[in-house]
Amino acid sequence: MAFDLKQLQRVEDQIQHDIDSELCDGVNVIIAQGGEIALQGTYGFAERAIGRESKRDDIYRILSLSKGFTNGLVYRALSEGKLALSTRVIDVIPEFLGTDPFHMLRKDQINVWHLLTHTAGMPSTPNPGLGPDRFGVLADVIEALSTVDAVFDAGTKVNYSPSINHALLGEMVRRVYGYDHFRDAARELLFDPLGMNETAFGLPAERADRVVPLKVYVHPEGFLSADDIEILNDVIIGDNEMPWVGATTTIDDVFKYVELLRKKGEHDGEQLIGRQVIEEATRIQTGDMINELYAGVNAGRGWLPPKGNFGLGVVMSGVGHAPNFFGPFTSPDAFGNNGAGSTLYWVDPTNDVSFVFLSSGVLDEADNVERFQRLSTMVSAAIK
């Protein structure tokens, strides 16, 4: 295994330091090369307030890391000709256009490429047209989005979409495959083939006793409030299905999905997703455009604004030293997804290294960027 073991120990020490300093409560982590695990660790607390220690089989609400799984379903649909990057939302969801001419402007432009690259022009809001009490019913979300305006022309700006883009992508997948529910499409098309037996959109009752509650440590003036996130403890439950934020899973199951991406769509000798789809998905699609939302996060710390660096659904490492989740020492073609203040995976194809991190205790996003930049740098430094 081509890792420096002393440096991997420093990674563990840093994780434990963060827990002891109450930066976060607990962590499950996997670091691997070529699919071979070099470090798998479980640290701290699943629920610090009651002294419940972290376990390897803890179930996490992974927040926007859920988008990674929805991306995988879109990749499969692209591979099988069910969708094209040029497929417009209204070609599959005609009611998205709405009936009020004043709400229709620009919406007919939006296609799959725009949704995946966060250039669709829809509002950058965690609420997809309705309140949290209705988040879990995807049909209600889609109905509400028919009344939400596009705020800029598709393809002209990168503005990370916390909810709307992947709500639409999930519904498009559901319709083109003919499923009654998105959660069933996810299970049958992705989770079951990969053996991700502890993963679902929603939270099956038999796993509820292992779930890690969302506990938030954010600044009051931050982009998201504690209430915005902790309310999801009451929403990511049962059969509720939210393609943008609603997956529950374990560290080992996330690693199975990451392996599918690292192996460019191949699993157990089957090409579940087309190799060329993964190749294109993991190229920067957004040029030098700045990520408008994260520019605000960075500005609060006096940091340089980050480039969007979006592939198709995934974020790319790219080049430069503006603070980001991957740090400046992963290869430029490293890619991954993250969830608000708590979760991250990345794959560095040049070094064939994978990093998966799920934590309890949701950090302020700037603190989270600092934490992951530090840890990602330490993982990169461990590669011989």
C-alpha positions as CSV (number, residue, x, y, z in Angstrom):
1,M,0.0,0.0,0.0
2,A,1.5,3.3,-1.2
3,F,0.8,5.4,1.9
4,D,3.0,6.7,4.6
5,L,1.6,5.1,7.7
6,K,2.9,7.9,10.0
7,Q,1.1,10.5,7.9
8,L,-2.1,8.4,8.1
9,Q,-1.8,8.3,11.8
10,R,-1.6,12.1,11.7
11,V,-4.9,12.1,9.9
12,E,-6.4,10.1,12.7
13,D,-4.9,12.3,15.3
14,Q,-6.3,15.4,13.6
15,I,-9.8,13.8,13.4
16,Q,-9.6,13.0,17.1
17,H,-8.3,16.5,17.9
18,D,-11.3,18.0,16.1
19,I,-13.6,15.9,18.2
20,D,-11.9,16.7,21.4
21,S,-12.1,20.4,20.6
22,E,-15.8,20.0,19.9
23,L,-15.4,21.1,16.3
24,C,-17.6,18.1,15.5
25,D,-18.9,15.1,17.5
26,G,-17.9,12.0,15.7
27,V,-16.5,10.6,12.4
28,N,-16.4,7.5,10.2
29,V,-13.7,7.6,7.6
30,I,-12.2,5.4,4.8
31,I,-9.0,6.1,2.9
32,A,-8.2,3.7,0.1
33,Q,-5.9,3.2,-2.9
34,G,-6.9,1.1,-5.9
35,G,-10.0,0.0,-3.9
36,E,-7.8,-1.4,-1.1
37,I,-8.6,0.2,2.2
38,A,-5.5,1.6,4.0
39,L,-7.4,3.3,6.8
40,Q,-10.9,2.7,8.2
41,G,-11.7,4.4,11.4
42,T,-14.6,5.2,13.7
43,Y,-14.2,8.0,16.3
44,G,-16.1,10.0,18.8
45,F,-19.8,10.2,19.3
46,A,-22.9,9.6,17.2
47,E,-24.7,11.6,19.8
48,R,-22.4,13.4,22.2
49,A,-25.2,14.7,24.4
50,I,-26.1,11.2,25.6
51,G,-22.6,9.7,25.3
52,R,-23.6,7.4,22.4
53,E,-20.4,6.4,20.8
54,S,-19.9,6.2,17.0
55,K,-20.1,2.8,15.4
56,R,-19.1,1.6,12.0
57,D,-22.7,0.7,11.0
58,D,-24.1,4.1,12.1
59,I,-26.8,5.4,9.6
60,Y,-26.1,9.0,8.6
61,R,-28.4,11.5,7.0
62,I,-25.9,12.6,4.4
63,L,-27.6,15.9,3.3
64,S,-26.3,17.1,-0.1
65,L,-24.0,14.1,-0.5
66,S,-27.4,12.5,-1.6
67,K,-27.0,14.5,-4.8
68,G,-24.1,12.1,-5.6
69,F,-26.5,9.1,-5.7
70,T,-29.0,11.1,-7.8
71,N,-26.1,11.9,-10.2
72,G,-25.4,8.2,-10.5
73,L,-29.0,7.5,-11.5
74,V,-28.8,10.3,-14.2
75,Y,-25.5,8.8,-15.4
76,R,-27.3,5.4,-15.8
77,A,-30.2,7.1,-17.7
78,L,-27.7,8.8,-20.0
79,S,-25.9,5.6,-20.6
80,E,-29.1,3.8,-21.5
81,G,-30.5,6.5,-23.8
82,K,-33.3,7.4,-21.4
83,L,-32.0,11.0,-21.1
84,A,-29.5,13.2,-23.0
85,L,-27.6,16.1,-21.7
86,S,-29.7,18.2,-24.1
87,T,-33.0,16.9,-22.8
88,R,-35.0,19.9,-21.5
89,V,-36.8,19.7,-18.2
90,I,-40.1,20.6,-20.0
91,D,-39.6,17.6,-22.4
92,V,-40.1,15.3,-19.4
93,I,-41.9,17.5,-16.9
94,P,-44.0,19.8,-19.1
95,E,-45.8,21.3,-16.1
96,F,-42.5,22.7,-14.9
97,L,-43.1,25.6,-17.3
98,G,-46.2,26.7,-15.4
99,T,-49.2,28.5,-16.7
100,D,-48.4,32.1,-15.8
101,P,-46.5,33.8,-18.7
102,F,-44.7,35.9,-16.1
103,H,-43.3,32.8,-14.4
104,M,-42.3,31.0,-17.7
105,L,-39.4,33.2,-18.7
106,R,-36.2,31.3,-19.3
107,K,-37.5,28.0,-17.9
108,D,-37.9,26.4,-21.3
109,Q,-34.1,26.7,-21.8
110,I,-33.1,24.5,-18.9
111,N,-31.8,21.0,-19.7
112,V,-30.0,18.1,-18.0
113,W,-26.6,19.7,-18.6
114,H,-27.6,22.9,-16.9
115,L,-29.0,21.1,-13.9
116,L,-25.9,18.9,-13.4
117,T,-23.5,21.9,-13.8
118,H,-25.5,24.2,-11.5
119,T,-26.0,26.7,-14.3
120,A,-29.8,26.3,-14.6
121,G,-30.6,29.8,-13.4
122,M,-33.1,28.7,-10.7
123,P,-32.9,30.3,-7.2
124,S,-30.1,29.1,-4.9
125,T,-32.4,28.1,-2.1
126,P,-32.7,25.1,0.3
127,N,-36.5,25.3,0.0
128,P,-37.8,23.9,-3.4
129,G,-40.9,26.1,-3.6
130,L,-42.6,24.9,-0.4
131,G,-41.9,24.4,3.3
132,P,-40.2,21.4,5.0
133,D,-43.5,19.9,6.0
134,R,-43.9,18.9,2.3
135,F,-40.3,18.3,1.3
136,G,-40.7,14.5,1.4
137,V,-43.4,14.3,-1.3
138,L,-41.7,14.7,-4.6
139,A,-44.9,15.2,-6.5
140,D,-45.7,18.2,-4.3
141,V,-42.2,19.6,-4.8
142,I,-42.5,19.4,-8.6
143,E,-46.0,21.0,-8.5
144,A,-44.5,23.9,-6.5
145,L,-41.6,24.4,-8.9
146,S,-44.0,25.2,-11.7
147,T,-44.5,28.5,-9.9
148,V,-40.9,29.3,-9.2
149,D,-39.1,31.7,-11.6
150,A,-35.7,31.3,-13.2
151,V,-33.6,34.2,-12.0
152,F,-31.0,34.2,-14.8
153,D,-30.5,32.7,-18.2
154,A,-29.4,29.0,-18.2
155,G,-25.7,28.5,-18.8
156,T,-24.6,32.0,-17.9
157,K,-23.7,31.7,-14.2
158,V,-22.6,28.9,-11.8
159,N,-24.8,29.2,-8.6
160,Y,-24.9,26.0,-6.5
161,S,-28.4,24.7,-6.2
162,P,-29.1,23.2,-2.8
163,S,-32.4,21.7,-3.8
164,I,-34.2,22.6,-7.0
165,N,-31.8,21.1,-9.6
166,H,-31.7,17.7,-8.1
167,A,-35.4,17.6,-7.3
168,L,-35.9,18.1,-11.0
169,L,-33.3,15.5,-12.0
170,G,-34.8,12.9,-9.6
171,E,-38.2,13.4,-11.1
172,M,-36.9,13.2,-14.6
173,V,-35.2,9.8,-13.7
174,R,-38.4,8.6,-12.2
175,R,-40.5,9.4,-15.2
176,V,-38.2,8.2,-17.9
177,Y,-37.9,4.8,-16.2
178,G,-41.6,4.6,-15.4
179,Y,-41.4,4.2,-11.6
180,D,-44.2,5.3,-9.3
181,H,-41.6,6.6,-6.7
182,F,-38.1,8.0,-7.0
183,R,-37.0,6.0,-4.0
184,D,-37.8,2.7,-5.7
185,A,-35.9,3.8,-8.8
186,A,-32.8,4.5,-6.6
187,R,-33.1,1.2,-4.9
188,E,-33.5,-1.0,-8.0
189,L,-31.3,0.9,-10.4
190,L,-28.4,1.8,-8.1
191,F,-28.4,0.6,-4.5
192,D,-29.4,-3.1,-5.1
193,P,-26.9,-3.6,-8.0
194,L,-24.1,-2.3,-5.8
195,G,-25.1,-4.2,-2.7
196,M,-25.8,-0.9,-0.8
197,N,-28.2,-2.7,1.5
198,E,-28.1,0.0,4.2
199,T,-28.9,2.9,1.9
200,A,-32.3,4.5,1.0
201,F,-33.9,7.7,0.2
202,G,-35.9,8.1,3.4
203,L,-35.3,6.1,6.5
204,P,-36.6,2.5,6.8
205,A,-38.1,1.9,10.3
206,E,-35.7,-1.1,11.0
207,R,-32.7,1.3,10.7
208,A,-34.1,4.1,12.8
209,D,-32.3,3.0,16.0
210,R,-28.9,3.4,14.3
211,V,-29.5,6.8,12.8
212,V,-27.2,9.7,13.7
213,P,-29.2,12.8,14.6
214,L,-28.3,16.1,12.8
215,K,-26.8,18.4,15.4
216,V,-25.8,21.8,14.1
217,Y,-22.9,24.0,15.0
218,V,-23.3,27.0,12.7
219,H,-22.9,30.8,13.1
220,P,-26.2,32.6,13.4
221,E,-25.2,34.9,10.5
222,G,-24.4,32.0,8.2
223,F,-26.1,31.0,4.9
224,L,-28.0,28.2,6.7
225,S,-29.5,28.3,10.2
226,A,-29.5,25.5,12.7
227,D,-33.3,25.2,12.2
228,D,-32.8,24.9,8.4
229,I,-30.8,21.7,8.9
230,E,-32.1,20.2,12.2
231,I,-35.7,20.2,10.9
232,L,-34.5,17.5,8.5
233,N,-34.3,15.1,11.5
234,D,-38.1,15.2,11.2
235,V,-38.2,15.1,7.4
236,I,-35.7,12.5,6.3
237,I,-37.8,9.7,7.7
238,G,-39.9,6.8,6.5
239,D,-40.7,6.8,2.8
240,N,-40.0,10.5,2.3
241,E,-38.0,11.0,-0.9
242,M,-35.8,14.0,-1.5
243,P,-33.3,13.5,-4.4
244,W,-31.3,16.5,-3.3
245,V,-30.8,15.9,0.4
246,G,-32.8,12.8,1.6
247,A,-30.5,9.8,1.5
248,T,-29.5,7.7,4.6
249,T,-26.5,5.4,4.5
250,T,-23.4,4.0,6.1
251,I,-19.7,4.6,5.5
252,D,-19.3,1.2,3.9
253,D,-22.2,1.8,1.5
254,V,-20.9,5.2,0.4
255,F,-17.5,3.5,-0.3
256,K,-19.3,1.0,-2.6
257,Y,-20.7,3.9,-4.7
258,V,-17.4,5.7,-4.7
259,E,-15.8,2.5,-6.0
260,L,-18.3,2.5,-8.9
261,L,-17.1,6.0,-9.9
262,R,-13.4,5.1,-9.3
263,K,-13.8,2.1,-11.7
264,K,-15.5,4.3,-14.2
265,G,-19.0,2.7,-14.0
266,E,-17.9,-0.9,-13.7
267,H,-19.1,-3.2,-10.9
268,D,-18.5,-6.9,-10.7
269,G,-17.6,-7.2,-14.4
270,E,-20.8,-5.3,-15.4
271,Q,-20.6,-1.8,-17.0
272,L,-23.5,-0.4,-14.9
273,I,-22.7,3.1,-16.2
274,G,-21.0,3.8,-19.5
275,R,-17.3,4.5,-19.1
276,Q,-17.4,7.5,-21.4
277,V,-20.3,9.0,-19.3
278,I,-18.1,8.9,-16.2
279,E,-15.1,10.2,-18.2
280,E,-17.2,13.2,-19.4
281,A,-18.9,13.7,-16.0
282,T,-15.4,14.1,-14.4
283,R,-14.2,16.9,-16.7
284,I,-14.7,20.5,-15.8
285,Q,-17.7,21.8,-17.7
286,T,-18.0,25.3,-16.3
287,G,-14.7,26.9,-17.4
288,D,-13.6,29.8,-15.3
289,M,-17.0,30.7,-14.0
290,I,-17.1,31.5,-10.2
291,N,-19.4,29.6,-7.9
292,E,-21.6,32.5,-6.8
293,L,-22.9,30.9,-3.7
294,Y,-19.5,29.8,-2.4
295,A,-18.0,33.1,-3.3
296,G,-20.1,34.5,-0.5
297,V,-18.9,31.8,1.9
298,N,-15.3,32.6,1.0
299,A,-15.7,36.3,1.2
300,G,-16.8,36.0,4.8
301,R,-13.3,34.8,5.6
302,G,-11.4,37.1,3.2
303,W,-10.6,34.1,0.9
304,L,-10.4,34.2,-2.9
305,P,-13.7,33.3,-4.6
306,P,-13.7,29.7,-5.8
307,K,-14.2,28.6,-9.4
308,G,-17.3,26.5,-9.9
309,N,-15.2,23.7,-11.3
310,F,-18.3,21.6,-11.9
311,G,-18.3,18.4,-13.9
312,L,-21.6,16.7,-14.5
313,G,-23.0,16.7,-10.9
314,V,-19.6,16.3,-9.3
315,V,-17.2,19.1,-8.2
316,M,-13.7,18.9,-9.7
317,S,-10.5,19.9,-7.8
318,G,-9.0,21.9,-10.6
319,V,-6.0,24.2,-10.0
320,G,-5.3,27.2,-7.8
321,H,-5.2,27.8,-4.1
322,A,-8.6,29.2,-3.3
323,P,-9.8,27.2,-0.2
324,N,-12.0,24.3,-1.2
325,F,-12.9,20.8,0.0
326,F,-10.1,19.0,-1.8
327,G,-7.2,21.1,-0.8
328,P,-4.6,22.3,-3.3
329,F,-2.6,19.0,-3.4
330,T,-5.1,16.5,-4.9
331,S,-4.6,16.2,-8.6
332,P,-6.6,18.6,-10.8
333,D,-8.8,15.7,-12.0
334,A,-9.9,14.7,-8.5
335,F,-13.7,14.9,-8.1
336,G,-16.4,14.4,-5.5
337,N,-19.5,15.5,-3.7
338,N,-20.2,16.9,-0.2
339,G,-23.0,17.5,2.2
340,A,-23.6,20.6,4.3
341,G,-21.0,20.9,7.0
342,S,-20.6,17.1,7.5
343,T,-19.9,14.7,4.6
344,L,-17.5,14.4,1.8
345,Y,-16.2,11.9,-0.7
346,W,-13.5,12.4,-3.3
347,V,-11.6,10.3,-5.9
348,D,-8.2,11.2,-7.1
349,P,-7.8,9.3,-10.4
350,T,-4.2,10.2,-10.9
351,N,-3.2,8.6,-7.6
352,D,-6.1,6.1,-7.6
353,V,-7.0,7.3,-4.1
354,S,-10.4,7.5,-2.5
355,F,-11.5,9.4,0.6
356,V,-14.9,9.0,2.3
357,F,-15.8,11.0,5.4
358,L,-19.2,11.0,7.3
359,S,-19.5,13.0,10.5
360,S,-21.9,13.8,13.3
361,G,-22.1,17.5,14.1
362,V,-22.9,19.8,11.2
363,L,-20.3,22.7,10.9
364,D,-20.7,26.2,9.6
365,E,-19.8,25.9,5.9
366,A,-16.6,28.0,6.1
367,D,-15.4,25.9,9.1
368,N,-16.3,22.8,7.0
369,V,-14.2,24.0,4.0
370,E,-11.3,24.7,6.4
371,R,-11.7,21.2,8.0
372,F,-11.8,19.3,4.7
373,Q,-9.1,21.3,3.1
374,R,-6.8,20.4,6.0
375,L,-7.7,16.7,6.0
376,S,-7.6,16.4,2.3
377,T,-4.2,17.9,2.2
378,M,-3.0,15.5,4.9
379,V,-4.4,12.5,2.9
380,S,-2.7,13.8,-0.2
381,A,0.6,14.1,1.8
382,A,0.3,10.5,2.9
383,I,0.6,9.2,-0.7
384,K,4.0,7.9,-1.5
